[in-house]
Amino acid sequence: MKNITIKKVALAALMLTTPLLQVNAVELKEYDTVLEKYIDTTGPGVAVIVTKNGETLYKQARGLANIELQVPIQADTVFRLGSITKQFTGAAIMMLVEQGKLSLSDNLHKYVPDFPTEGNTVTIKHLLTHTSGIANYTQDEKIMEKELKTPTTLDAMIKRFAEHPMALKVGEANRYSNTGYVLLGKIIEVASGKTYAEFIEQNIFAKLAMKNSRFGGLQVIPNRASGYSQGENGYVNAGYIDMMWPHAAGSLLSTVDDLNIWFSALRNGKLISKKSYKSMTSAVKLNDGSVSNYGFGLGMFKFNKYDGIGHGGGIHGFATNALYIPSEDLYVAVLNNYDSGNPSEIARMLAAVALEIPLPKFETVTLSKKHLSTMMGDYKLDSGDIRKIFIEGDNVFSMRGDGHKWQVYPMSNNGFYYDNSLSYFTIEKNTQGQQVMNFYRNLSATPEVAVKQ
């Protein structure tokens, strides 16, 4: 009886949705294969969407929204977004800038006078770009282990966060701070005269008809997924969190369809000007002249030969990722109701299918120790750093300098991959007859080359 039930659920999960735009069977299978690789239909899963030039290439769900009740995830299942919330906060700030209600150069103390900054002048822009130097409250074990479960208010949280000393000087480095984004939520409330939840719901969700998006709380939300964590003996229900704590840093919930609506409106000037969007997606200079590739709730990154924009999220029971490739007008969102999931990797794999980037199989093959030994050794990078490849017992490991020792897995006669990663390398000979390692980070188009010593 149990096996029959599981098979029915698995079948239902695979048949829940179909792409809105017809794609060829081979491409469709490639998308499906990505989900099959990462998601077991009998556990927590994902809802995903891939759109290009305004058309949906792929929309699918796999896995269970509720394991206890054996309820499959559907394309309209609602997930906690975690830190994807931050881009909504960034856009809300830009709306208020355009309304003349605040300025990016405004001092934090104009809105939160008593928050300690140890003599540093912290501006709204510093908060947005994680260059404020303000500590990150999620690194406080007492808060994370005990206090997150306790109902609170925004002002009470800010008073609690004020106990943390500054982590570094303003503008010194990009230091991720959820505290900074909670403070931005307070600034939005002071400048607008509305609660953060009211401002987002009225000025974004209602305006864009994002009917399945909410500020999280105790309310009953149709189609909401349950969140799961990894326990000692398998999946467990995620620990409780009072959703006031993440506030403007991570309290929103949504669906993949609503996220697609949201990002399309954001980049096309329907919510804020294109000039404001450019500000949100531009790098900032640090005190020493170096650059931080983080804008206002959105990070910039390189993916293969493409420039990308995006953000991930992680919150009790959920992990999320959404990315955009501007040159191809390609958007991918992956929502996962398992906080140990890997939505970032899934999103990049789906993007690779859409962009026709060749994908290694990342499947282990068996090679003899004799053959493996011919590739082991020290490989020197142009920077002078050494990447070591060596055998311990029956396993192969890679280590850069004195860094972490990572196990790698043979995937071909001369190729190796890292588990839960899109990075891999090949060992081959160059035109001078030297043995070299070609390291491809996150499916990069151009390898980092190191020569065997």
TIFI-299229 format. One record per residue (C-alpha): x, y, z. Coordinates in steps of 0.1 Angstrom, whole numbers, plus 5000, padded with zeros to 4 digits. Last residue first. Example, Ala and Ser with C-alpha at 12.3 -4.5 7.8 and 13.67 -1.06 7.14 Angstrom:
513749895071/512349555078/
# end
This chain:
555752124888/552452074870/551152394853/547952564864/545352724841/542152894853/539652794826/537653014803/533952954797/533252924834/530852644844/530952744881/534752754882/536552564854/540052464863/542352354835/545152164851/548352124830/550851864821/553652024800/554151904764/554752254751/551452244732/549652174765/549051834781/545851734799/544251734833/540651854835/538952054862/535452094877/533252354894/529452334893/529352224929/527451974951/530351724948/533451854932/534351734897/537251554880/538351504844/541151304828/539650964819/536151104827/534051194857/536651124884/535451254918/537051524940/537351544977/538151894990/540951975015/540452325027/543252585023/546952555028/547652624991/544752514971/543652154980/542251884958/541551524969/541251184954/539850884973/540750514978/543250575006/544450935002/545351034967/546651374957/545951684937/547652004950/546852354938/549852584943/549552964943/552053154923/549453384908/549953234874/548952904890/551252614899/550052254899/551452014925/551051644919/548651364908/547851304872/549850994865/548750854899/545150834886/546150584859/547850354884/545150404909/542750264883/539750484872/536150424880/533650684867/531650924888/528851134872/529251504869/527751484834/529551784821/527152054807/527652224774/526152574776/523052594755/521852914771/518552764782/520352444794/522952644812/520252854829/518752534842/522152424856/522652764871/519252754889/519852404901/523252504915/521852804934/518852594946/521152364966/519052214994/520052215030/517152445039/514552225023/511452385009/513152484976/512352784954/514252814921/513953124899/515553164864/515353474842/516953514808/516853854789/519853714770/522254014776/520654074810/521253724825/519053704856/519253494887/516953364914/517853134943/516052984973/516552775004/513852695029/513152515062/514452795084/515753065061/518153075032/518153305003/519953354970/520553664949/520853764913/522553944884/524653784857/527353874832/527753594806/530753404793/530253114818/528453284847/530053594861/528453764890/526654074902/524754074935/521254214942/519854354974/521054704965/524354654946/526954394953/530054344932/532354514957/535254694940/538654784952/539655154957/540855104993/537755265008/535455034988/533955114954/530455004946/529154764919/525954844900/522654654900/520554864923/521855184907/520955054873/517454994886/517255354898/518255474863/515655234848/513055414868/511255234895/508155014895/507354954858/510855034846/511554714827/514054564851/511754584881/508554484863/510254174848/511654094882/508354104900/506353914874/508953634874/508853634912/505053604911/505253304888/507953134910/505853184941/506153414971/506953465007/508653765023/510353785057/514053795047/516054115054/513054345056/511754155086/514053855095/512953875132/509353965126/508853615111/508953445145/510953135138/510052775144/512452495136/512252305103/510251985103/512651685101/514151505071/516451205077/517951015106/520151275122/517951565110/518151765078/515752055076/512252095062/509752375054/506052325048/504852465015/502052735014/499252654990/496852895007/498353115034/496953105070/498353405089/501053355116/503553575099/505253625066/504953935043/502953795014/503053704977/500453484960/498453764944/501353934928/498954174910/501854404901/500454704920/499054494948/502354314954/504554624949/503254944964/500454814986/502054484998/505554625001/504454935020/502054755043/504654495053/507254765060/504754945082/503555275068/504455635075/506655625043/509955775056/509755615091/508555275079/511155265050/513855355075/512755075098/513054825070/516454965061/517454895097/516354525092/518554535061/521554645080/520954385107/520954115079/524554225074/526954085048/530354235051/531554405019/534654575029/536154895044/533255125035/532355195071/534855045096/534554695108/532254455127/530554735148/529754625183/526554425189/524254555216/522454775191/520954455177/518754415208/517454775205/516754715168/514854395177/512754585203/511954855177/510854605151/508654415176/509054065191/507453725193/510053475206/511253185185/514153385171/515353445207/516653095214/519252945190/519653225165/519553505191/521953335215/524253235186/524753585174/526053545138/522453605126/522753955140/525154075114/527454355126/527354705111/530354775089/528154975066/529454815034/526554575030/525454754998/522054865010/523254965044/526155175030/523655335006/521455435035/524355615051/526555515081/528755795095/531055625119/531555755154/530855415171/527755345150/525255315178/521555315169/519955605189/518855825160/517155565138/515755775109/518156065107/520655855125/521155635094/522655935076/521056025043/523255975013/520755744995/518256014999/514756015014/511156115009/511756264974/509256034958/512155894936/514155824968/511055654983/510755424953/514455354955/514155244991/511255014981/513454874953/516154784978/513654625002/512254414974/515854314965/516454215001/513453975002/515553734980/517153695015/514653435027/512053365001/509553155021/507652944997/504152944982/503152664958/501852794924/503952554903/502852264924/504652084952/503151744960/501151674992/502151345009/500451455041/503451405063/505851515035/504251845028/505152044998/506551724982/508951684953/509051824918/507552134902/507852274867/507952584846/510052594814/510552824785/508153094797/508153394774/509153744783/512353744763/513453434781/511753264811/512852974833/510652884863/511152644891/509252484920/511352274942/511451964965/511051814999/511151435000/509551144981/510051294946/513851304952/515251624938/518751704925/519351484895/515651454885/515451834885/518351874861/517051584840/513751764835/515452064820/517451834796/514251644788/512551964777/515552054756/515351714738/511551734734/511652064716/510152364734/506452464735/505952774756/503752744787/505852454800/503752184817/502652154853/501851894879/502751584859/506051514876/504651554911/501651344902/503851054892/505851084924/502651094945/501250784927/504550594932/504550684969/501050564974/501750234956/504850184978/502850245010/500050005000/
# end
